[in-house]
Amino acid sequence: MTSVEAYKAVLEPLYEAFNRQDVPAMLEGLDPGVEWRDVLNGVQIKGRAAVEAYWLGQFEIVRTELSPLTYTSLPDGRVEVDVDQTVRRLDGGLWANQRVTHTYTFSPDGLILRMDPS
């Protein structure tokens, strides 16, 4: 997998599943050894089970909507996605609305090996 369109085909369903809070669908695109940034606690987590627990915990305290805006293929093979991120408290009140960047590393079989937010 090398084109931005091929990566987009993996990432768009992930973002859609995230917005629905469909954790099983979100996990489908992840490599078993995935590394993910736990932004709530400032640590790196590893493996699908850890990422699943992180997402489930996050959904208990906030509602986040992610809207990908652009996808860019980087020279080192990673893919950078500019995202509009809206975070709401459980009562619906706005907590944050900002533009963030997610940088993905993919395995040779097209699964996500790592995600780095900035």
Residue pairs with C-beta under 8 A, 6 or more apart in sequence:
1 7
1 10
1 106
1 110
2 73
2 77
3 73
4 71
4 72
4 73
4 79
6 110
7 71
7 73
7 79
7 104
7 106
8 71
10 29
10 106
10 110
10 111
10 112
11 29
11 68
11 71
11 79
11 81
11 104
12 68
13 25
13 29
14 25
14 26
14 29
14 112
15 66
15 67
15 68
15 83
17 23
17 25
17 26
18 26
18 55
18 64
18 66
19 65
19 66
21 55
21 59
23 52
23 55
23 56
26 55
27 48
27 51
27 52
29 111
29 112
30 48
30 51
30 111
30 112
31 107
31 111
31 112
31 113
32 47
32 48
33 46
33 47
33 113
34 46
34 47
34 48
34 51
34 111
34 112
34 113
34 114
34 115
35 44
35 45
35 46
35 113
35 114
35 115
36 44
36 45
36 46
36 50
36 51
36 54
36 114
36 115
37 43
37 44
37 45
37 115
37 116
37 117
38 44
38 45
38 54
39 117
40 54
40 57
40 58
45 51
45 54
58 64
61 90
62 87
62 88
62 89
62 90
62 95
63 87
63 88
63 89
63 90
63 92
64 85
64 86
64 87
64 88
65 85
65 86
65 88
66 83
66 84
66 85
67 83
67 84
67 85
67 86
68 81
68 82
68 83
69 81
69 82
69 83
69 84
69 99
70 81
70 82
71 79
71 80
71 81
72 79
72 80
72 81
72 82
73 79
74 80
74 103
77 105
77 106
78 103
78 104
78 105
78 106
79 103
79 104
79 106
80 101
80 102
80 103
80 104
81 101
81 102
81 103
81 104
82 99
82 100
82 101
83 99
83 100
83 101
83 102
84 97
84 98
84 99
85 96
85 97
85 98
85 99
85 100
86 94
86 96
86 97
87 94
87 95
87 96
87 97
88 94
88 95
89 95
100 117
100 118
101 117
101 118
102 115
102 116
102 117
103 115
103 116
103 117
103 118
104 112
104 114
104 115
104 116
105 112
105 113
105 114
105 115
106 112
106 113
107 113
